Amino acid sequence: APWLTDIEMAIRYDMAVGLNKGYKVTKNQQKQKPGAKKGVLGKRTKFIRDLVREIAGFAPYERRTIELLRISKDKRALKFCKKRLGAHVRGKRKREEMSLVIQQMRKAQQAAKA
């Protein structure tokens, strides 16, 4: 539209209409709601989960997942976890957790050798 070329855009006024309408004010800083920290892993919870893992070990499906990951069957491991846990995101998280466990085992073996 050629008639738009001589109009200056992007000048901000106290407009009555449009995206930037109304009087310009500074925004209030809202206090963080308790729900914002929901799901964050606490110190005590982490300690107890680590203790249970150390005592009880891995569930059979977790051991099978570890074996699948060791033979580089990542996709199969995901499909297996997904079937056992019932959701794609949960399966991905569990596969990632098990691959981290394998890395930690390898680090422990390297430390034992040295």
Protein Blocks (a to p, Z undefined) as FASTA:
>chain_A
ZZlmmpcghiacddfbdjkgcjddddddddddfklmgoiacfklmmmmmmmmmmnopafk
lmmmmmmmmnopaklmmmmmmmmnopaklmmmmmmmmmmmmmmmmmmmmmmmZZ
